[in-house]
Amino acid sequence: MSNLTPLKKLLELAQKQSDDSARQLGRLNFHHKEAEKKLNLLLQYRQSYQDRLQNAARNGIGHVEWQNFVTFMNKLDNAISEQKLAVKHTEANCQTGSNTYQSCQRKLNAYSALAQRHQESEKAQQKITEQKTLDEFTANRVARDNRNTTK
């Protein structure tokens, strides 16, 4: 297993990259979930505020109060739009992180397969060497026995 050392180092590096990409993907997924939670919270808050506006309108509302409601709703709509963009951005980051993770996994699997093939090749070579040694030993012993019986 003399040539395995560089391959082992590549395998360890690929494992580290895979682990790092998995952790990064976890962080990206967490940020995406948080962005979605924030968007849902804003949407719920908007719906609640919309309901309050409708109730206030049914009971009668002054012009200033109406303007305040409308101004606040516009600001809330802007915040929702910005949060939707943030969700799309985190979604894109998650996809990129997922692609990176999958790439690292493919590389790791390839190096693992190479290392396994190398080990199997070394074992097969070792078996051949052992068989040759055993055959030589047996041949020498048979030759010795033949010499001893002919004497």
Phi and psi in radians as a Rosetta constraint file:
Dihedral C 1 N 2 CA 2 C 2 CIRCULARHARMONIC -1.255 0.35
Dihedral N 2 CA 2 C 2 N 3 CIRCULARHARMONIC -0.630 0.35
Dihedral C 2 N 3 CA 3 C 3 CIRCULARHARMONIC -1.577 0.35
Dihedral N 3 CA 3 C 3 N 4 CIRCULARHARMONIC 0.124 0.35
Dihedral C 3 N 4 CA 4 C 4 CIRCULARHARMONIC -1.363 0.35
Dihedral N 4 CA 4 C 4 N 5 CIRCULARHARMONIC -0.388 0.35
Dihedral C 4 N 5 CA 5 C 5 CIRCULARHARMONIC -1.014 0.35
Dihedral N 5 CA 5 C 5 N 6 CIRCULARHARMONIC -0.883 0.35
Dihedral C 5 N 6 CA 6 C 6 CIRCULARHARMONIC -1.095 0.35
Dihedral N 6 CA 6 C 6 N 7 CIRCULARHARMONIC -0.669 0.35
Dihedral C 6 N 7 CA 7 C 7 CIRCULARHARMONIC -1.154 0.35
Dihedral N 7 CA 7 C 7 N 8 CIRCULARHARMONIC -0.666 0.35
Dihedral C 7 N 8 CA 8 C 8 CIRCULARHARMONIC -1.110 0.35
Dihedral N 8 CA 8 C 8 N 9 CIRCULARHARMONIC -0.706 0.35
Dihedral C 8 N 9 CA 9 C 9 CIRCULARHARMONIC -1.121 0.35
Dihedral N 9 CA 9 C 9 N 10 CIRCULARHARMONIC -0.723 0.35
Dihedral C 9 N 10 CA 10 C 10 CIRCULARHARMONIC -1.106 0.35
Dihedral N 10 CA 10 C 10 N 11 CIRCULARHARMONIC -0.702 0.35
Dihedral C 10 N 11 CA 11 C 11 CIRCULARHARMONIC -1.107 0.35
Dihedral N 11 CA 11 C 11 N 12 CIRCULARHARMONIC -0.773 0.35
Dihedral C 11 N 12 CA 12 C 12 CIRCULARHARMONIC -1.114 0.35
Dihedral N 12 CA 12 C 12 N 13 CIRCULARHARMONIC -0.720 0.35
Dihedral C 12 N 13 CA 13 C 13 CIRCULARHARMONIC -1.127 0.35
Dihedral N 13 CA 13 C 13 N 14 CIRCULARHARMONIC -0.756 0.35
Dihedral C 13 N 14 CA 14 C 14 CIRCULARHARMONIC -1.104 0.35
Dihedral N 14 CA 14 C 14 N 15 CIRCULARHARMONIC -0.671 0.35
Dihedral C 14 N 15 CA 15 C 15 CIRCULARHARMONIC -1.122 0.35
Dihedral N 15 CA 15 C 15 N 16 CIRCULARHARMONIC -0.736 0.35
Dihedral C 15 N 16 CA 16 C 16 CIRCULARHARMONIC -1.123 0.35
Dihedral N 16 CA 16 C 16 N 17 CIRCULARHARMONIC -0.754 0.35
Dihedral C 16 N 17 CA 17 C 17 CIRCULARHARMONIC -1.103 0.35
Dihedral N 17 CA 17 C 17 N 18 CIRCULARHARMONIC -0.697 0.35
Dihedral C 17 N 18 CA 18 C 18 CIRCULARHARMONIC -1.130 0.35
Dihedral N 18 CA 18 C 18 N 19 CIRCULARHARMONIC -0.768 0.35
Dihedral C 18 N 19 CA 19 C 19 CIRCULARHARMONIC -1.089 0.35
Dihedral N 19 CA 19 C 19 N 20 CIRCULARHARMONIC -0.765 0.35
Dihedral C 19 N 20 CA 20 C 20 CIRCULARHARMONIC -1.101 0.35
Dihedral N 20 CA 20 C 20 N 21 CIRCULARHARMONIC -0.748 0.35
Dihedral C 20 N 21 CA 21 C 21 CIRCULARHARMONIC -1.186 0.35
Dihedral N 21 CA 21 C 21 N 22 CIRCULARHARMONIC -0.568 0.35
Dihedral C 21 N 22 CA 22 C 22 CIRCULARHARMONIC -1.166 0.35
Dihedral N 22 CA 22 C 22 N 23 CIRCULARHARMONIC -0.752 0.35
Dihedral C 22 N 23 CA 23 C 23 CIRCULARHARMONIC -1.109 0.35
Dihedral N 23 CA 23 C 23 N 24 CIRCULARHARMONIC -0.740 0.35
Dihedral C 23 N 24 CA 24 C 24 CIRCULARHARMONIC -1.107 0.35
Dihedral N 24 CA 24 C 24 N 25 CIRCULARHARMONIC -0.736 0.35
Dihedral C 24 N 25 CA 25 C 25 CIRCULARHARMONIC -1.090 0.35
Dihedral N 25 CA 25 C 25 N 26 CIRCULARHARMONIC -0.668 0.35
Dihedral C 25 N 26 CA 26 C 26 CIRCULARHARMONIC -1.073 0.35
Dihedral N 26 CA 26 C 26 N 27 CIRCULARHARMONIC -0.771 0.35
Dihedral C 26 N 27 CA 27 C 27 CIRCULARHARMONIC -1.107 0.35
Dihedral N 27 CA 27 C 27 N 28 CIRCULARHARMONIC -0.756 0.35
Dihedral C 27 N 28 CA 28 C 28 CIRCULARHARMONIC -1.099 0.35
Dihedral N 28 CA 28 C 28 N 29 CIRCULARHARMONIC -0.731 0.35
Dihedral C 28 N 29 CA 29 C 29 CIRCULARHARMONIC -1.103 0.35
Dihedral N 29 CA 29 C 29 N 30 CIRCULARHARMONIC -0.692 0.35
Dihedral C 29 N 30 CA 30 C 30 CIRCULARHARMONIC -1.072 0.35
Dihedral N 30 CA 30 C 30 N 31 CIRCULARHARMONIC -0.810 0.35
Dihedral C 30 N 31 CA 31 C 31 CIRCULARHARMONIC -1.107 0.35
Dihedral N 31 CA 31 C 31 N 32 CIRCULARHARMONIC -0.649 0.35
Dihedral C 31 N 32 CA 32 C 32 CIRCULARHARMONIC -1.134 0.35
Dihedral N 32 CA 32 C 32 N 33 CIRCULARHARMONIC -0.783 0.35
Dihedral C 32 N 33 CA 33 C 33 CIRCULARHARMONIC -1.085 0.35
Dihedral N 33 CA 33 C 33 N 34 CIRCULARHARMONIC -0.699 0.35
Dihedral C 33 N 34 CA 34 C 34 CIRCULARHARMONIC -1.130 0.35
Dihedral N 34 CA 34 C 34 N 35 CIRCULARHARMONIC -0.717 0.35
Dihedral C 34 N 35 CA 35 C 35 CIRCULARHARMONIC -1.126 0.35
Dihedral N 35 CA 35 C 35 N 36 CIRCULARHARMONIC -0.691 0.35
Dihedral C 35 N 36 CA 36 C 36 CIRCULARHARMONIC -1.151 0.35
Dihedral N 36 CA 36 C 36 N 37 CIRCULARHARMONIC -0.697 0.35
Dihedral C 36 N 37 CA 37 C 37 CIRCULARHARMONIC -1.068 0.35
Dihedral N 37 CA 37 C 37 N 38 CIRCULARHARMONIC -0.759 0.35
Dihedral C 37 N 38 CA 38 C 38 CIRCULARHARMONIC -1.127 0.35
Dihedral N 38 CA 38 C 38 N 39 CIRCULARHARMONIC -0.725 0.35
Dihedral C 38 N 39 CA 39 C 39 CIRCULARHARMONIC -1.076 0.35
Dihedral N 39 CA 39 C 39 N 40 CIRCULARHARMONIC -0.813 0.35
Dihedral C 39 N 40 CA 40 C 40 CIRCULARHARMONIC -1.075 0.35
Dihedral N 40 CA 40 C 40 N 41 CIRCULARHARMONIC -0.674 0.35
Dihedral C 40 N 41 CA 41 C 41 CIRCULARHARMONIC -1.112 0.35
Dihedral N 41 CA 41 C 41 N 42 CIRCULARHARMONIC -0.760 0.35
Dihedral C 41 N 42 CA 42 C 42 CIRCULARHARMONIC -1.102 0.35
Dihedral N 42 CA 42 C 42 N 43 CIRCULARHARMONIC -0.709 0.35
Dihedral C 42 N 43 CA 43 C 43 CIRCULARHARMONIC -1.144 0.35
Dihedral N 43 CA 43 C 43 N 44 CIRCULARHARMONIC -0.711 0.35
Dihedral C 43 N 44 CA 44 C 44 CIRCULARHARMONIC -1.135 0.35
Dihedral N 44 CA 44 C 44 N 45 CIRCULARHARMONIC -0.715 0.35
Dihedral C 44 N 45 CA 45 C 45 CIRCULARHARMONIC -1.135 0.35
Dihedral N 45 CA 45 C 45 N 46 CIRCULARHARMONIC -0.688 0.35
Dihedral C 45 N 46 CA 46 C 46 CIRCULARHARMONIC -1.113 0.35
Dihedral N 46 CA 46 C 46 N 47 CIRCULARHARMONIC -0.777 0.35
Dihedral C 46 N 47 CA 47 C 47 CIRCULARHARMONIC -1.084 0.35
Dihedral N 47 CA 47 C 47 N 48 CIRCULARHARMONIC -0.737 0.35
Dihedral C 47 N 48 CA 48 C 48 CIRCULARHARMONIC -1.094 0.35
Dihedral N 48 CA 48 C 48 N 49 CIRCULARHARMONIC -0.768 0.35
Dihedral C 48 N 49 CA 49 C 49 CIRCULARHARMONIC -1.180 0.35
Dihedral N 49 CA 49 C 49 N 50 CIRCULARHARMONIC -0.646 0.35
Dihedral C 49 N 50 CA 50 C 50 CIRCULARHARMONIC -1.075 0.35
Dihedral N 50 CA 50 C 50 N 51 CIRCULARHARMONIC -0.737 0.35
Dihedral C 50 N 51 CA 51 C 51 CIRCULARHARMONIC -1.098 0.35
Dihedral N 51 CA 51 C 51 N 52 CIRCULARHARMONIC -0.741 0.35
Dihedral C 51 N 52 CA 52 C 52 CIRCULARHARMONIC -1.113 0.35
Dihedral N 52 CA 52 C 52 N 53 CIRCULARHARMONIC -0.661 0.35
Dihedral C 52 N 53 CA 53 C 53 CIRCULARHARMONIC -1.136 0.35
Dihedral N 53 CA 53 C 53 N 54 CIRCULARHARMONIC -0.734 0.35
Dihedral C 53 N 54 CA 54 C 54 CIRCULARHARMONIC -1.147 0.35
Dihedral N 54 CA 54 C 54 N 55 CIRCULARHARMONIC -0.718 0.35
Dihedral C 54 N 55 CA 55 C 55 CIRCULARHARMONIC -1.103 0.35
Dihedral N 55 CA 55 C 55 N 56 CIRCULARHARMONIC -0.749 0.35
Dihedral C 55 N 56 CA 56 C 56 CIRCULARHARMONIC -1.141 0.35
Dihedral N 56 CA 56 C 56 N 57 CIRCULARHARMONIC -0.652 0.35
Dihedral C 56 N 57 CA 57 C 57 CIRCULARHARMONIC -1.161 0.35
Dihedral N 57 CA 57 C 57 N 58 CIRCULARHARMONIC -0.644 0.35
Dihedral C 57 N 58 CA 58 C 58 CIRCULARHARMONIC -1.161 0.35
Dihedral N 58 CA 58 C 58 N 59 CIRCULARHARMONIC -0.617 0.35
Dihedral C 58 N 59 CA 59 C 59 CIRCULARHARMONIC -1.538 0.35
Dihedral N 59 CA 59 C 59 N 60 CIRCULARHARMONIC -0.082 0.35
Dihedral C 59 N 60 CA 60 C 60 CIRCULARHARMONIC 1.692 0.35
Dihedral N 60 CA 60 C 60 N 61 CIRCULARHARMONIC 2.254 0.35
Dihedral C 60 N 61 CA 61 C 61 CIRCULARHARMONIC -2.440 0.35
Dihedral N 61 CA 61 C 61 N 62 CIRCULARHARMONIC 2.512 0.35
Dihedral C 61 N 62 CA 62 C 62 CIRCULARHARMONIC -1.370 0.35
Dihedral N 62 CA 62 C 62 N 63 CIRCULARHARMONIC 2.864 0.35
Dihedral C 62 N 63 CA 63 C 63 CIRCULARHARMONIC -1.080 0.35
Dihedral N 63 CA 63 C 63 N 64 CIRCULARHARMONIC -0.745 0.35
Dihedral C 63 N 64 CA 64 C 64 CIRCULARHARMONIC -1.140 0.35
Dihedral N 64 CA 64 C 64 N 65 CIRCULARHARMONIC -0.779 0.35
Dihedral C 64 N 65 CA 65 C 65 CIRCULARHARMONIC -1.091 0.35
Dihedral N 65 CA 65 C 65 N 66 CIRCULARHARMONIC -0.701 0.35
Dihedral C 65 N 66 CA 66 C 66 CIRCULARHARMONIC -1.062 0.35
Dihedral N 66 CA 66 C 66 N 67 CIRCULARHARMONIC -0.795 0.35
Dihedral C 66 N 67 CA 67 C 67 CIRCULARHARMONIC -1.064 0.35
Dihedral N 67 CA 67 C 67 N 68 CIRCULARHARMONIC -0.727 0.35
Dihedral C 67 N 68 CA 68 C 68 CIRCULARHARMONIC -1.098 0.35
Dihedral N 68 CA 68 C 68 N 69 CIRCULARHARMONIC -0.761 0.35
Dihedral C 68 N 69 CA 69 C 69 CIRCULARHARMONIC -1.046 0.35
Dihedral N 69 CA 69 C 69 N 70 CIRCULARHARMONIC -0.851 0.35
Dihedral C 69 N 70 CA 70 C 70 CIRCULARHARMONIC -1.100 0.35
Dihedral N 70 CA 70 C 70 N 71 CIRCULARHARMONIC -0.757 0.35
Dihedral C 70 N 71 CA 71 C 71 CIRCULARHARMONIC -1.089 0.35
Dihedral N 71 CA 71 C 71 N 72 CIRCULARHARMONIC -0.782 0.35
Dihedral C 71 N 72 CA 72 C 72 CIRCULARHARMONIC -1.144 0.35
Dihedral N 72 CA 72 C 72 N 73 CIRCULARHARMONIC -0.710 0.35
Dihedral C 72 N 73 CA 73 C 73 CIRCULARHARMONIC -1.092 0.35
Dihedral N 73 CA 73 C 73 N 74 CIRCULARHARMONIC -0.686 0.35
Dihedral C 73 N 74 CA 74 C 74 CIRCULARHARMONIC -1.112 0.35
Dihedral N 74 CA 74 C 74 N 75 CIRCULARHARMONIC -0.753 0.35
Dihedral C 74 N 75 CA 75 C 75 CIRCULARHARMONIC -1.117 0.35
Dihedral N 75 CA 75 C 75 N 76 CIRCULARHARMONIC -0.699 0.35
Dihedral C 75 N 76 CA 76 C 76 CIRCULARHARMONIC -1.142 0.35
Dihedral N 76 CA 76 C 76 N 77 CIRCULARHARMONIC -0.704 0.35
Dihedral C 76 N 77 CA 77 C 77 CIRCULARHARMONIC -1.108 0.35
Dihedral N 77 CA 77 C 77 N 78 CIRCULARHARMONIC -0.677 0.35
Dihedral C 77 N 78 CA 78 C 78 CIRCULARHARMONIC -1.127 0.35
Dihedral N 78 CA 78 C 78 N 79 CIRCULARHARMONIC -0.729 0.35
Dihedral C 78 N 79 CA 79 C 79 CIRCULARHARMONIC -1.114 0.35
Dihedral N 79 CA 79 C 79 N 80 CIRCULARHARMONIC -0.679 0.35
Dihedral C 79 N 80 CA 80 C 80 CIRCULARHARMONIC -1.135 0.35
Dihedral N 80 CA 80 C 80 N 81 CIRCULARHARMONIC -0.754 0.35
Dihedral C 80 N 81 CA 81 C 81 CIRCULARHARMONIC -1.073 0.35
Dihedral N 81 CA 81 C 81 N 82 CIRCULARHARMONIC -0.765 0.35
Dihedral C 81 N 82 CA 82 C 82 CIRCULARHARMONIC -1.119 0.35
Dihedral N 82 CA 82 C 82 N 83 CIRCULARHARMONIC -0.680 0.35
Dihedral C 82 N 83 CA 83 C 83 CIRCULARHARMONIC -1.215 0.35
Dihedral N 83 CA 83 C 83 N 84 CIRCULARHARMONIC -0.601 0.35
Dihedral C 83 N 84 CA 84 C 84 CIRCULARHARMONIC -1.080 0.35
Dihedral N 84 CA 84 C 84 N 85 CIRCULARHARMONIC -0.697 0.35
Dihedral C 84 N 85 CA 85 C 85 CIRCULARHARMONIC -1.130 0.35
Dihedral N 85 CA 85 C 85 N 86 CIRCULARHARMONIC -0.696 0.35
Dihedral C 85 N 86 CA 86 C 86 CIRCULARHARMONIC -1.110 0.35
Dihedral N 86 CA 86 C 86 N 87 CIRCULARHARMONIC -0.694 0.35
Dihedral C 86 N 87 CA 87 C 87 CIRCULARHARMONIC -1.120 0.35
Dihedral N 87 CA 87 C 87 N 88 CIRCULARHARMONIC -0.771 0.35
Dihedral C 87 N 88 CA 88 C 88 CIRCULARHARMONIC -1.075 0.35
Dihedral N 88 CA 88 C 88 N 89 CIRCULARHARMONIC -0.694 0.35
Dihedral C 88 N 89 CA 89 C 89 CIRCULARHARMONIC -1.128 0.35
Dihedral N 89 CA 89 C 89 N 90 CIRCULARHARMONIC -0.795 0.35
Dihedral C 89 N 90 CA 90 C 90 CIRCULARHARMONIC -1.188 0.35
Dihedral N 90 CA 90 C 90 N 91 CIRCULARHARMONIC -0.548 0.35
Dihedral C 90 N 91 CA 91 C 91 CIRCULARHARMONIC -1.132 0.35
Dihedral N 91 CA 91 C 91 N 92 CIRCULARHARMONIC -0.758 0.35
Dihedral C 91 N 92 CA 92 C 92 CIRCULARHARMONIC -1.121 0.35
Dihedral N 92 CA 92 C 92 N 93 CIRCULARHARMONIC -0.700 0.35
Dihedral C 92 N 93 CA 93 C 93 CIRCULARHARMONIC -1.103 0.35
Dihedral N 93 CA 93 C 93 N 94 CIRCULARHARMONIC -0.691 0.35
Dihedral C 93 N 94 CA 94 C 94 CIRCULARHARMONIC -1.110 0.35
Dihedral N 94 CA 94 C 94 N 95 CIRCULARHARMONIC -0.714 0.35
Dihedral C 94 N 95 CA 95 C 95 CIRCULARHARMONIC -1.132 0.35
Dihedral N 95 CA 95 C 95 N 96 CIRCULARHARMONIC -0.747 0.35
Dihedral C 95 N 96 CA 96 C 96 CIRCULARHARMONIC -1.094 0.35
Dihedral N 96 CA 96 C 96 N 97 CIRCULARHARMONIC -0.770 0.35
Dihedral C 96 N 97 CA 97 C 97 CIRCULARHARMONIC -1.097 0.35
Dihedral N 97 CA 97 C 97 N 98 CIRCULARHARMONIC -0.668 0.35
Dihedral C 97 N 98 CA 98 C 98 CIRCULARHARMONIC -1.160 0.35
Dihedral N 98 CA 98 C 98 N 99 CIRCULARHARMONIC -0.733 0.35
Dihedral C 98 N 99 CA 99 C 99 CIRCULARHARMONIC -1.092 0.35
Dihedral N 99 CA 99 C 99 N 100 CIRCULARHARMONIC -0.727 0.35
Dihedral C 99 N 100 CA 100 C 100 CIRCULARHARMONIC -1.102 0.35
Dihedral N 100 CA 100 C 100 N 101 CIRCULARHARMONIC -0.784 0.35
Dihedral C 100 N 101 CA 101 C 101 CIRCULARHARMONIC -1.059 0.35
Dihedral N 101 CA 101 C 101 N 102 CIRCULARHARMONIC -0.798 0.35
Dihedral C 101 N 102 CA 102 C 102 CIRCULARHARMONIC -1.096 0.35
Dihedral N 102 CA 102 C 102 N 103 CIRCULARHARMONIC -0.677 0.35
Dihedral C 102 N 103 CA 103 C 103 CIRCULARHARMONIC -1.111 0.35
Dihedral N 103 CA 103 C 103 N 104 CIRCULARHARMONIC -0.757 0.35
Dihedral C 103 N 104 CA 104 C 104 CIRCULARHARMONIC -1.115 0.35
Dihedral N 104 CA 104 C 104 N 105 CIRCULARHARMONIC -0.688 0.35
Dihedral C 104 N 105 CA 105 C 105 CIRCULARHARMONIC -1.133 0.35
Dihedral N 105 CA 105 C 105 N 106 CIRCULARHARMONIC -0.716 0.35
Dihedral C 105 N 106 CA 106 C 106 CIRCULARHARMONIC -1.097 0.35
Dihedral N 106 CA 106 C 106 N 107 CIRCULARHARMONIC -0.739 0.35
Dihedral C 106 N 107 CA 107 C 107 CIRCULARHARMONIC -1.106 0.35
Dihedral N 107 CA 107 C 107 N 108 CIRCULARHARMONIC -0.782 0.35
Dihedral C 107 N 108 CA 108 C 108 CIRCULARHARMONIC -1.065 0.35
Dihedral N 108 CA 108 C 108 N 109 CIRCULARHARMONIC -0.783 0.35
Dihedral C 108 N 109 CA 109 C 109 CIRCULARHARMONIC -1.099 0.35
Dihedral N 109 CA 109 C 109 N 110 CIRCULARHARMONIC -0.671 0.35
Dihedral C 109 N 110 CA 110 C 110 CIRCULARHARMONIC -1.139 0.35
Dihedral N 110 CA 110 C 110 N 111 CIRCULARHARMONIC -0.798 0.35
Dihedral C 110 N 111 CA 111 C 111 CIRCULARHARMONIC -1.143 0.35
Dihedral N 111 CA 111 C 111 N 112 CIRCULARHARMONIC -0.647 0.35
Dihedral C 111 N 112 CA 112 C 112 CIRCULARHARMONIC -1.098 0.35
Dihedral N 112 CA 112 C 112 N 113 CIRCULARHARMONIC -0.752 0.35
Dihedral C 112 N 113 CA 113 C 113 CIRCULARHARMONIC -1.119 0.35
Dihedral N 113 CA 113 C 113 N 114 CIRCULARHARMONIC -0.729 0.35
Dihedral C 113 N 114 CA 114 C 114 CIRCULARHARMONIC -1.093 0.35
Dihedral N 114 CA 114 C 114 N 115 CIRCULARHARMONIC -0.765 0.35
Dihedral C 114 N 115 CA 115 C 115 CIRCULARHARMONIC -1.109 0.35
Dihedral N 115 CA 115 C 115 N 116 CIRCULARHARMONIC -0.726 0.35
Dihedral C 115 N 116 CA 116 C 116 CIRCULARHARMONIC -1.140 0.35
Dihedral N 116 CA 116 C 116 N 117 CIRCULARHARMONIC -0.752 0.35
Dihedral C 116 N 117 CA 117 C 117 CIRCULARHARMONIC -1.085 0.35
Dihedral N 117 CA 117 C 117 N 118 CIRCULARHARMONIC -0.705 0.35
Dihedral C 117 N 118 CA 118 C 118 CIRCULARHARMONIC -1.102 0.35
Dihedral N 118 CA 118 C 118 N 119 CIRCULARHARMONIC -0.764 0.35
Dihedral C 118 N 119 CA 119 C 119 CIRCULARHARMONIC -1.114 0.35
Dihedral N 119 CA 119 C 119 N 120 CIRCULARHARMONIC -0.728 0.35
Dihedral C 119 N 120 CA 120 C 120 CIRCULARHARMONIC -1.125 0.35
Dihedral N 120 CA 120 C 120 N 121 CIRCULARHARMONIC -0.684 0.35
Dihedral C 120 N 121 CA 121 C 121 CIRCULARHARMONIC -1.128 0.35
Dihedral N 121 CA 121 C 121 N 122 CIRCULARHARMONIC -0.741 0.35
Dihedral C 121 N 122 CA 122 C 122 CIRCULARHARMONIC -1.105 0.35
Dihedral N 122 CA 122 C 122 N 123 CIRCULARHARMONIC -0.736 0.35
Dihedral C 122 N 123 CA 123 C 123 CIRCULARHARMONIC -1.124 0.35
Dihedral N 123 CA 123 C 123 N 124 CIRCULARHARMONIC -0.729 0.35
Dihedral C 123 N 124 CA 124 C 124 CIRCULARHARMONIC -1.116 0.35
Dihedral N 124 CA 124 C 124 N 125 CIRCULARHARMONIC -0.729 0.35
Dihedral C 124 N 125 CA 125 C 125 CIRCULARHARMONIC -1.124 0.35
Dihedral N 125 CA 125 C 125 N 126 CIRCULARHARMONIC -0.698 0.35
Dihedral C 125 N 126 CA 126 C 126 CIRCULARHARMONIC -1.113 0.35
Dihedral N 126 CA 126 C 126 N 127 CIRCULARHARMONIC -0.724 0.35
Dihedral C 126 N 127 CA 127 C 127 CIRCULARHARMONIC -1.100 0.35
Dihedral N 127 CA 127 C 127 N 128 CIRCULARHARMONIC -0.721 0.35
Dihedral C 127 N 128 CA 128 C 128 CIRCULARHARMONIC -1.088 0.35
Dihedral N 128 CA 128 C 128 N 129 CIRCULARHARMONIC -0.780 0.35
Dihedral C 128 N 129 CA 129 C 129 CIRCULARHARMONIC -1.087 0.35
Dihedral N 129 CA 129 C 129 N 130 CIRCULARHARMONIC -0.790 0.35
Dihedral C 129 N 130 CA 130 C 130 CIRCULARHARMONIC -1.081 0.35
Dihedral N 130 CA 130 C 130 N 131 CIRCULARHARMONIC -0.726 0.35
Dihedral C 130 N 131 CA 131 C 131 CIRCULARHARMONIC -1.124 0.35
Dihedral N 131 CA 131 C 131 N 132 CIRCULARHARMONIC -0.705 0.35
Dihedral C 131 N 132 CA 132 C 132 CIRCULARHARMONIC -1.101 0.35
Dihedral N 132 CA 132 C 132 N 133 CIRCULARHARMONIC -0.758 0.35
Dihedral C 132 N 133 CA 133 C 133 CIRCULARHARMONIC -1.081 0.35
Dihedral N 133 CA 133 C 133 N 134 CIRCULARHARMONIC -0.781 0.35
Dihedral C 133 N 134 CA 134 C 134 CIRCULARHARMONIC -1.108 0.35
Dihedral N 134 CA 134 C 134 N 135 CIRCULARHARMONIC -0.717 0.35
Dihedral C 134 N 135 CA 135 C 135 CIRCULARHARMONIC -1.119 0.35
Dihedral N 135 CA 135 C 135 N 136 CIRCULARHARMONIC -0.741 0.35
Dihedral C 135 N 136 CA 136 C 136 CIRCULARHARMONIC -1.114 0.35
Dihedral N 136 CA 136 C 136 N 137 CIRCULARHARMONIC -0.763 0.35
Dihedral C 136 N 137 CA 137 C 137 CIRCULARHARMONIC -1.058 0.35
Dihedral N 137 CA 137 C 137 N 138 CIRCULARHARMONIC -0.799 0.35
Dihedral C 137 N 138 CA 138 C 138 CIRCULARHARMONIC -1.124 0.35
Dihedral N 138 CA 138 C 138 N 139 CIRCULARHARMONIC -0.761 0.35
Dihedral C 138 N 139 CA 139 C 139 CIRCULARHARMONIC -1.092 0.35
Dihedral N 139 CA 139 C 139 N 140 CIRCULARHARMONIC -0.756 0.35
Dihedral C 139 N 140 CA 140 C 140 CIRCULARHARMONIC -1.105 0.35
Dihedral N 140 CA 140 C 140 N 141 CIRCULARHARMONIC -0.721 0.35
Dihedral C 140 N 141 CA 141 C 141 CIRCULARHARMONIC -1.155 0.35
Dihedral N 141 CA 141 C 141 N 142 CIRCULARHARMONIC -0.737 0.35
Dihedral C 141 N 142 CA 142 C 142 CIRCULARHARMONIC -1.111 0.35
Dihedral N 142 CA 142 C 142 N 143 CIRCULARHARMONIC -0.730 0.35
Dihedral C 142 N 143 CA 143 C 143 CIRCULARHARMONIC -1.116 0.35
Dihedral N 143 CA 143 C 143 N 144 CIRCULARHARMONIC -0.732 0.35
Dihedral C 143 N 144 CA 144 C 144 CIRCULARHARMONIC -1.099 0.35
Dihedral N 144 CA 144 C 144 N 145 CIRCULARHARMONIC -0.778 0.35
Dihedral C 144 N 145 CA 145 C 145 CIRCULARHARMONIC -1.116 0.35
Dihedral N 145 CA 145 C 145 N 146 CIRCULARHARMONIC -0.669 0.35
Dihedral C 145 N 146 CA 146 C 146 CIRCULARHARMONIC -1.152 0.35
Dihedral N 146 CA 146 C 146 N 147 CIRCULARHARMONIC -0.683 0.35
Dihedral C 146 N 147 CA 147 C 147 CIRCULARHARMONIC -1.157 0.35
Dihedral N 147 CA 147 C 147 N 148 CIRCULARHARMONIC -0.697 0.35
Dihedral C 147 N 148 CA 148 C 148 CIRCULARHARMONIC -1.209 0.35
Dihedral N 148 CA 148 C 148 N 149 CIRCULARHARMONIC -0.607 0.35
Dihedral C 148 N 149 CA 149 C 149 CIRCULARHARMONIC -1.392 0.35
Dihedral N 149 CA 149 C 149 N 150 CIRCULARHARMONIC -0.425 0.35
Dihedral C 149 N 150 CA 150 C 150 CIRCULARHARMONIC -1.423 0.35
Dihedral N 150 CA 150 C 150 N 151 CIRCULARHARMONIC -0.272 0.35
